[in-house]
Each structure stands twice: as structure tokens, then as C-alpha cells.
Amino acid sequence: MKRYQFMYKYNGKDGHFEFPSESPNKATLEALERIADIEFCDPSEITDIRLVKISDANGKTHFECEGCQ
């Protein structure tokens, strides 16, 4: 399993979201719904979503959520 990082725009602001998934195709399909869920908005309000990074999900890396930065 890998971790997939996405960049996106919401309300004119840049954001990023990272989560584990089984494949890039599955991650891309899930990303919009997951981001909309986190932003408490409709998926149609998320724009310019793109996959920017794929990394190993081996548990040895520390990840922070956007609110923790």
C-alpha cells in the first residue's frame, strides 16, 4: 500500500491532503470525496485537484494534518 498526496483549491486557497490507498486509480477516485468531507463542502466546490506525490506507507514516516502545521 502507498500514500498519495493531492493538492487542490477550495475557496481560492491552496490545500493538500494525503491518505493511503491500494492504487493510484483508486486514490484519485476517492480523493475528491475525502477532501470534500474534510472541508465540509460539496465536491463540486473543490477545484484543480491533482496527484503530486506517491510514497511508501510503511509506518516509519510522520504525517501531519493541515490543521496541525
GULUMDO-329425 format. One record per residue: residue in one letter; chain; x negated, y, z negated of N, C-alpha, C in turn. Coordinates in Angstrom, 2 decimals. Example, Ala and Ser with C-alpha at 12.3 -4.5 7.8 and 13.67 -1.06 7.14 Angstrom:
// residues 2
{"a","A",{-13.19,-5.69,-7.80},{-12.30,-4.50,-7.80},{-13.20,-3.30,-7.80}}
{"s","A",{-12.85,-2.25,-7.08},{-13.67,-1.06,-7.14},{-12.90,0.03,-7.87}}
// end
This chain:
// residues 69
{"m","A",{-0.84,-1.18,0.00},{0.00,0.00,0.00},{-0.89,1.24,0.00}}
{"k","A",{-0.44,2.27,0.69},{-1.18,3.53,0.82},{-0.35,4.68,0.24}}
{"r","A",{-1.02,5.81,0.00},{-0.34,7.05,-0.42},{-0.34,7.98,0.78}}
{"y","A",{0.80,8.62,1.01},{0.98,9.51,2.15},{1.28,10.92,1.65}}
{"q","A",{0.50,11.89,2.12},{0.71,13.28,1.72},{1.31,14.06,2.87}}
{"f","A",{2.38,14.78,2.57},{3.08,15.59,3.55},{3.03,17.06,3.16}}
{"m","A",{2.93,17.92,4.14},{3.06,19.37,3.96},{4.39,19.76,4.59}}
{"y","A",{5.02,20.78,4.02},{6.32,21.23,4.54},{6.57,22.66,4.15}}
{"k","A",{7.60,23.26,4.72},{8.03,24.61,4.37},{9.47,24.55,3.86}}
{"y","A",{9.71,25.32,2.80},{11.06,25.44,2.23},{11.22,26.87,1.72}}
{"n","A",{12.24,27.55,2.19},{12.48,28.95,1.82},{11.27,29.84,2.08}}
{"g","A",{10.57,29.59,3.16},{9.41,30.40,3.53},{8.14,30.09,2.77}}
{"k","A",{8.17,29.12,1.87},{6.99,28.77,1.08},{6.45,27.41,1.50}}
{"d","A",{5.13,27.28,1.46},{4.50,26.00,1.76},{4.58,25.09,0.55}}
{"g","A",{4.73,23.80,0.81},{4.74,22.82,-0.26},{4.07,21.55,0.21}}
{"h","A",{3.76,20.69,-0.73},{3.22,19.38,-0.37},{3.81,18.33,-1.30}}
{"f","A",{3.88,17.13,-0.80},{4.45,16.02,-1.55},{3.70,14.76,-1.16}}
{"e","A",{3.39,13.93,-2.14},{2.63,12.71,-1.90},{3.29,11.55,-2.62}}
{"f","A",{3.39,10.41,-1.95},{4.01,9.23,-2.56},{3.51,7.97,-1.87}}
{"p","A",{3.61,6.83,-2.58},{3.18,5.56,-1.98},{4.28,4.98,-1.08}}
{"s","A",{3.84,4.28,-0.07},{4.77,3.60,0.83},{4.05,2.47,1.53}}
{"e","A",{4.83,1.62,2.16},{4.28,0.43,2.82},{3.66,0.72,4.18}}
{"s","A",{4.16,1.76,4.88},{3.65,2.05,6.22},{3.86,3.52,6.55}}
{"p","A",{3.10,4.06,7.50},{3.29,5.46,7.89},{4.69,5.72,8.44}}
{"n","A",{5.23,4.78,9.19},{6.58,4.97,9.75},{7.63,5.05,8.64}}
{"k","A",{7.54,4.15,7.68},{8.49,4.15,6.58},{8.33,5.41,5.73}}
{"a","A",{7.08,5.83,5.49},{6.82,7.05,4.71},{7.42,8.27,5.39}}
{"t","A",{7.26,8.37,6.69},{7.79,9.51,7.44},{9.31,9.55,7.37}}
{"l","A",{9.94,8.40,7.46},{11.40,8.34,7.38},{11.90,8.72,5.98}}
{"e","A",{11.16,8.33,4.94},{11.57,8.60,3.57},{11.22,10.00,3.10}}
{"a","A",{10.22,10.62,3.69},{9.68,11.89,3.19},{10.73,13.00,3.13}}
{"l","A",{11.49,13.19,4.16},{12.45,14.29,4.19},{13.46,14.17,3.06}}
{"e","A",{14.00,12.98,2.85},{14.98,12.78,1.77},{14.35,12.97,0.40}}
{"r","A",{13.15,12.48,0.22},{12.47,12.63,-1.07},{12.14,14.09,-1.37}}
{"i","A",{11.67,14.80,-0.37},{11.34,16.23,-0.57},{12.61,17.03,-0.87}}
{"a","A",{13.67,16.78,-0.13},{14.93,17.49,-0.37},{15.44,17.19,-1.79}}
{"d","A",{15.25,15.98,-2.25},{15.66,15.61,-3.60},{14.87,16.39,-4.65}}
{"i","A",{13.59,16.54,-4.45},{12.74,17.27,-5.39},{13.04,18.77,-5.37}}
{"e","A",{13.29,19.31,-4.18},{13.57,20.74,-4.04},{15.03,21.08,-4.35}}
{"f","A",{15.86,20.09,-4.62},{17.29,20.28,-4.88},{17.96,21.05,-3.74}}
{"c","A",{17.75,20.56,-2.53},{18.32,21.24,-1.36},{18.80,20.20,-0.35}}
{"d","A",{19.38,20.69,0.72},{19.81,19.85,1.82},{18.59,19.55,2.70}}
{"p","A",{18.46,18.35,3.23},{17.32,18.03,4.09},{17.16,18.99,5.28}}
{"s","A",{18.26,19.58,5.74},{18.16,20.49,6.88},{17.43,21.79,6.53}}
{"e","A",{17.26,22.07,5.23},{16.56,23.29,4.81},{15.04,23.11,4.78}}
{"i","A",{14.56,21.88,4.88},{13.12,21.60,4.92},{12.65,21.71,6.36}}
{"t","A",{11.61,22.51,6.58},{11.11,22.69,7.95},{9.62,22.36,8.02}}
{"d","A",{9.16,22.17,9.20},{7.73,21.98,9.50},{7.10,20.89,8.63}}
{"i","A",{7.75,19.74,8.54},{7.22,18.64,7.74},{6.23,17.85,8.58}}
{"r","A",{5.05,17.56,8.00},{4.04,16.80,8.75},{3.16,15.99,7.79}}
{"l","A",{2.75,14.84,8.25},{1.85,13.97,7.51},{0.44,14.52,7.64}}
{"v","A",{-0.23,14.77,6.51},{-1.57,15.36,6.56},{-2.67,14.48,6.01}}
{"k","A",{-2.29,13.46,5.20},{-3.34,12.65,4.60},{-2.80,11.27,4.23}}
{"i","A",{-3.63,10.27,4.44},{-3.33,8.90,4.02},{-4.50,8.45,3.16}}
{"s","A",{-4.21,7.96,1.95},{-5.28,7.49,1.07},{-4.86,6.18,0.41}}
{"d","A",{-5.85,5.49,-0.17},{-5.57,4.24,-0.87},{-4.79,4.50,-2.13}}
{"a","A",{-3.86,3.65,-2.43},{-3.08,3.74,-3.67},{-3.58,2.67,-4.62}}
{"n","A",{-4.83,2.83,-5.04},{-5.46,1.80,-5.86},{-5.38,2.07,-7.36}}
{"g","A",{-4.75,3.17,-7.76},{-4.59,3.47,-9.17},{-5.80,4.12,-9.82}}
{"k","A",{-6.87,4.35,-9.07},{-8.08,4.94,-9.63},{-8.16,6.45,-9.39}}
{"t","A",{-7.16,6.99,-8.75},{-7.15,8.41,-8.40},{-6.06,9.12,-9.20}}
{"h","A",{-6.36,10.31,-9.67},{-5.38,11.11,-10.43},{-4.60,11.99,-9.47}}
{"f","A",{-3.28,11.96,-9.55},{-2.43,12.79,-8.71},{-1.58,13.68,-9.60}}
{"e","A",{-1.42,14.94,-9.21},{-0.58,15.88,-9.95},{0.60,16.28,-9.11}}
{"c","A",{1.71,16.51,-9.76},{2.87,17.01,-9.04},{2.69,18.51,-8.81}}
{"e","A",{3.49,19.10,-7.94},{3.36,20.52,-7.64},{3.51,21.38,-8.88}}
{"g","A",{4.42,21.03,-9.77},{4.66,21.82,-10.95},{3.53,21.77,-11.97}}
{"c","A",{2.64,20.80,-11.86},{1.54,20.64,-12.82},{0.27,21.36,-12.41}}
{"q","A",{0.21,21.90,-11.25},{-1.02,22.52,-10.77},{-1.28,23.85,-11.41}}
// end
